[in-house]
């Protein structure tokens, strides 16, 4: 059971890297000037570290952090009842 969950996690991480790589290739082929906003969430245990280059991206990252914390709490309660 736990190996199945680990396998799904590895597949999701690899899929994310593939999407990032494909997006980089596709955007590099276009020679346009654009305004890029970057942000992210780093989870260290239950504590989120949120960063971003604009207020809108930071709000989206905060929402993502809340969703990740809720998912972590659900997984904790689902798999600790054994």
C-alpha positions as CSV (number, residue, x, y, z in Angstrom):
1,X,0.0,0.0,0.0
2,X,2.7,2.5,1.0
3,X,4.8,1.6,-2.1
4,X,1.8,2.5,-4.2
5,X,1.6,6.0,-2.7
6,X,5.3,6.5,-3.0
7,X,5.1,5.5,-6.7
8,X,2.3,8.0,-7.3
9,X,4.4,10.7,-5.7
10,X,7.4,10.0,-7.8
11,X,5.2,10.0,-11.0
12,X,3.7,13.3,-10.0
13,X,7.2,14.9,-9.4
14,X,8.5,13.6,-12.7
15,X,5.3,14.8,-14.5
16,X,5.9,18.3,-13.0
17,X,9.5,18.3,-14.2
18,X,8.4,17.2,-17.7
19,X,5.8,20.0,-17.9
20,X,8.4,22.6,-16.7
21,X,10.8,21.4,-19.3
22,X,8.2,21.4,-22.1
23,X,7.1,24.9,-21.2
24,X,10.7,26.1,-21.2
25,X,11.2,24.7,-24.7
26,X,8.0,26.2,-26.0
27,X,8.5,29.6,-24.5
28,X,12.2,29.8,-25.7
29,X,11.0,29.5,-29.3
30,X,9.0,32.7,-29.0
31,X,11.0,35.9,-29.2
32,X,8.6,38.1,-27.3
33,X,9.1,40.5,-24.4
34,X,7.0,39.5,-21.5
35,X,6.4,40.4,-17.9
36,X,7.0,37.2,-15.8
37,X,5.8,36.7,-12.3
38,X,7.3,33.9,-10.2
39,X,6.3,32.5,-6.9
40,X,6.3,29.3,-4.9
41,X,5.8,27.5,-1.6
42,X,8.4,25.4,0.2
43,X,6.9,23.2,2.9
44,X,9.2,22.3,5.8
45,X,7.1,20.0,7.8
46,X,3.9,21.9,8.6
47,X,5.5,25.3,8.1
48,X,5.1,26.9,4.7
49,X,7.7,29.3,3.3
50,X,6.0,31.5,0.7
51,X,7.8,33.7,-1.9
52,X,6.8,35.6,-5.0
53,X,7.5,38.6,-7.2
54,X,4.1,40.2,-7.1
55,X,1.2,40.5,-4.7
56,X,-1.1,38.4,-6.9
57,X,1.4,35.5,-7.1
58,X,1.9,35.6,-3.3
59,X,-1.9,35.3,-2.8
60,X,-2.0,32.3,-5.1
61,X,1.0,30.7,-3.2
62,X,-0.8,31.3,0.1
63,X,-3.8,29.5,-1.2
64,X,-1.6,26.6,-2.4
65,X,0.1,26.5,1.0
66,X,-3.3,26.2,2.8
67,X,-4.3,23.4,0.4
68,X,-1.1,21.5,1.0
69,X,-1.4,21.8,4.7
70,X,-5.0,20.4,4.6
71,X,-3.8,17.5,2.4
72,X,-1.0,16.8,4.8
73,X,-3.4,16.8,7.8
74,X,-5.8,14.5,5.9
75,X,-3.0,12.0,5.0
76,X,-1.8,12.1,8.6
77,X,-5.3,11.1,10.0
78,X,-6.0,8.6,7.2
79,X,-2.8,6.7,7.6
80,X,-2.2,7.0,11.3
81,X,-5.3,4.9,12.4
82,X,-3.5,1.6,12.1
